[in-house]
């Protein structure tokens, strides 16, 4: 099951703003090398914006954050809590869930449909502890 990332407006404005402004400024200056560099930079930024998602398979979560890939084994997940940390993570929103797996591994993600995402994980691993604030709608 594939879950796209929730996207905050301010993050979208930053990503699209930097991409567009870099290209426009390079075009206005007529600097071909700067334009090529900015096009490459814009493509990488927009890769993050268009391709951030989380795929739940039978035994793992495959996290895709632009060119970056990460895998979390569902049976290793110990805890899921609400997180609003602005630290770098494969998420395009500050409305995140933090997944703790193994002894020290932590990843914060922002699936569009958090409740469904968590329910699917709990179906696959009933030993996951979930923050009560994430289960308020039940």
C-alpha positions in Angstrom: 0.0 0.0 0.0 1.5 3.4 -1.1 1.1 6.5 1.0 2.2 9.9 -0.3 3.7 12.5 2.0 1.6 15.3 3.4 3.0 18.6 2.1 3.0 21.8 4.2 2.4 25.0 2.3 5.5 26.7 3.6 7.8 23.8 2.5 6.1 23.8 -0.9 6.7 27.6 -1.2 10.4 27.2 -0.3 11.0 24.3 -2.7 9.1 25.8 -5.6 10.3 29.4 -4.9 14.0 28.4 -4.8 13.6 26.3 -8.0 11.8 29.0 -10.0 13.8 32.0 -8.7 17.1 30.4 -9.4 16.1 29.7 -13.0 14.5 33.1 -13.5 17.5 35.0 -12.2 19.9 32.9 -14.3 17.7 33.6 -17.4 17.6 37.3 -16.7 21.3 37.5 -16.3 21.9 35.4 -19.4 24.4 33.2 -17.7 24.2 29.8 -19.4 26.4 28.0 -16.9 24.4 29.3 -13.9 21.2 28.4 -15.7 22.4 24.8 -16.2 23.5 24.6 -12.5 20.1 26.0 -11.3 18.2 23.7 -13.6 20.0 20.7 -12.1 19.5 22.0 -8.6 15.8 22.7 -9.3 15.3 19.2 -10.7 16.8 17.7 -7.5 14.6 19.8 -5.2 11.5 19.0 -7.2 12.4 15.3 -7.2 12.0 15.5 -3.4 8.7 17.3 -3.8 7.2 14.9 -6.3 8.7 11.6 -5.1 8.4 11.4 -1.3 6.3 8.5 -0.3 6.1 5.4 2.0 5.2 2.0 0.7 4.1 -0.7 3.2 4.7 -4.3 2.0 4.2 -7.5 3.8 7.3 -7.1 6.0 8.7 -3.6 5.5 8.2 0.1 4.9 10.0 1.4 1.9 10.7 5.1 2.3 11.4 7.1 -0.8 12.6 10.7 -0.4 13.6 11.9 -3.8 16.9 10.1 -4.6 17.2 8.8 -1.0 15.9 5.3 -0.2 15.4 3.7 3.3 13.8 0.5 4.5 12.3 -0.2 7.9 11.5 -3.8 8.9 7.9 -3.7 10.3 8.8 -6.5 12.9 11.5 -4.2 14.3 9.2 -1.3 15.0 8.8 -0.7 18.7 7.1 2.6 19.0 5.2 5.2 16.9 4.7 8.7 18.4 3.6 12.1 17.1 6.5 14.4 16.2 6.6 18.0 15.1 10.4 18.3 14.9 11.8 20.4 12.1 14.9 18.2 11.8 15.8 16.7 8.5 13.8 13.7 7.7 11.9 12.1 4.7 8.9 14.3 5.3 7.4 17.4 3.6 5.3 18.4 6.6 5.8 19.1 10.2 2.8 16.9 11.0 5.0 13.8 11.4 5.0 10.4 13.1 8.2 9.2 14.5 8.9 5.5 14.1 11.4 3.9 16.5 12.8 0.6 15.4 15.7 -1.4 16.7 17.7 0.0 19.6 18.7 3.4 18.2 17.0 3.8 14.8 14.4 6.5 14.5 12.8 7.9 11.3 10.2 10.7 11.1 7.7 10.6 8.2 4.5 12.4 7.2 2.1 10.1 5.4 -1.0 11.9 4.1 -3.4 9.5 5.8 -1.6 8.9 9.1 -4.4 6.9 10.8 -4.7 4.4 7.9 -0.9 4.1 7.8 -0.7 3.3 11.5 -3.6 0.9 11.4 -1.9 -1.0 8.5 1.3 -1.2 10.5 -0.5 -2.5 13.6 -2.2 -5.2 11.5 1.2 -6.4 10.4 2.8 -6.1 13.9 0.5 -6.1 16.9 3.4 -5.4 19.3 3.9 -1.8 18.2 3.2 0.7 20.9 1.4 3.8 19.6 1.2 7.3 21.1 -2.3 7.8 22.5 -2.5 11.2 20.7 -2.4 9.3 17.4 -5.4 7.2 18.3 -7.6 10.0 19.5 -10.0 9.6 16.5 -11.0 6.1 17.7 
